[in-house]
């Protein structure tokens, strides 16, 4: 069973990951808890699963090198 909390994984620099998870009450607040940095998306996900109930889904934003096209 999932909570429905909004959850976002963000790579802000190469190999530097954070995640943001919506605070309770889910869907009724714009407040988030933020954790990081982590060395990988997997490490961030492990921390999420060890410390929060399953949000049910998430989005991922990867770092984009401005010089790369």
C-alpha positions in Angstrom: 0.0 0.0 0.0 1.3 3.5 -0.8 0.8 6.9 0.8 0.4 9.0 -2.4 3.0 11.5 -1.2 4.7 13.4 -3.9 8.4 12.3 -4.1 11.2 13.7 -6.3 14.7 12.4 -6.9 17.0 15.2 -8.1 20.6 14.9 -9.4 21.9 18.5 -8.8 25.5 17.8 -9.9 27.0 14.6 -11.4 26.8 11.9 -8.7 25.1 14.3 -6.1 21.6 13.2 -5.5 18.8 14.5 -3.2 15.2 13.5 -2.7 12.2 15.6 -1.6 9.1 13.9 -0.1 5.9 15.7 0.6 5.0 16.2 4.3 1.7 15.0 5.8 -1.2 15.6 5.0 -0.3 14.4 1.5 -1.9 16.4 -1.3 -2.8 19.2 1.1 0.5 20.8 1.8 3.4 22.3 -0.3 5.9 21.4 2.4 8.6 18.8 1.8 11.3 17.1 3.7 14.6 17.0 1.8 17.5 14.6 2.2 20.9 14.4 0.6 23.4 14.5 -0.8 23.8 10.8 -1.8 26.3 9.3 -4.2 23.7 7.7 -6.4 20.0 7.5 -7.1 20.0 4.0 -5.6 21.5 5.2 -2.4 18.9 8.0 -2.1 16.1 5.4 -2.8 17.5 3.1 -0.1 17.4 6.0 2.4 13.8 6.8 1.4 12.7 3.2 1.9 14.5 2.9 5.2 12.9 6.0 6.6 9.5 6.6 4.9 6.4 4.6 3.9 6.1 3.8 0.2 5.0 7.0 -1.6 3.7 4.9 -4.5 5.6 6.8 -7.3 8.3 9.4 -7.9 9.8 11.6 -10.5 13.5 11.8 -11.4 15.4 14.8 -12.6 18.9 14.1 -13.8 21.8 16.5 -14.0 22.2 18.0 -17.5 25.6 19.3 -18.4 25.0 22.7 -20.1 27.8 22.1 -22.5 26.5 18.8 -23.7 24.0 18.9 -26.7 
